[in-house]
Amino acid sequence: MYTQLNVDVDLLAKAKQILDVKDDAKAVEVALENIVRHNKLQNLKSYYGKLDLDIDLDSLRRRTRNELKGAIN
């Protein structure tokens, strides 16, 4: 998809350097992906302490180990 944007060239250059990409479009794409990821993490953080999942971590760990052993054998 082709989209034309007016972007500050100095800001784009800094973003390309930080993101270690050479292509302008790739820099914008990676930056947008990072914004979306950050937003999802912020939304998840808002649930911290509000959910009671009643999970027994030891039981979960044992189950995972047993499943892995079964897959290997």
N, C-alpha and C positions, 0 to 999 in steps of 0.2 A: 504494500500500500504506500502510496506517495502522499506526503504531507509537507507543506512548506511552512517553516517556522522562522520567526525573527528571534534570534538568540544572541545574547551578548557574547562576542567572540572570545573575550578574555575569560569569561566564566566557563564557556565550552572548553577552552584550552586547559583550564585548571581541572575540570571534570575529567577530561581525557587522560590527563597525567595521573590523577588520583586513581582512576579506574583502570589504568594501564591498557587503554585501547587507542587505536589510531584513527578509526573511522568515526565521523561525527554522528552518524545514525546509530552506531553501536553504543556510543557514549550515552546518547539520549535514551536508548532502549534499556541499558543496564541501570541508569539512574532511575528510570520509571519503575523497573522491577524492584529496585531497592526501596523506593517509596511505598510500593504496595506491600512488600514484605514487612517493612517497619510498621505500617498501619495495622496489619494483621496481628503482629506481636503486641502492639499497644492494646488492641481489642481483647486479646487473650489475657493480658495483664489486668484488665479491669475485672476479670472473674476471680483473681487471686483472693483466696480466703472466703469466697462466697459459695463454693461448691463443696459438698461433702460426698466424695465418691466412694467412701467406705471400701477402700482397696487394701488388701493384705499383700504388701510388697513381697514378703518372703514366699508366700504361696505363688504369686505371679512369677517370681524368679525361678522357683522349682519347676513350675509348669513349662516355662520357656526352656530351661535346661533339658527337661525330659523330651520336649518336642524336638530339640536339636539332636539329642542322642538318637531318637527314633529316625530322624532323617539321615543320619550318618550311617546307621546300621543297615 
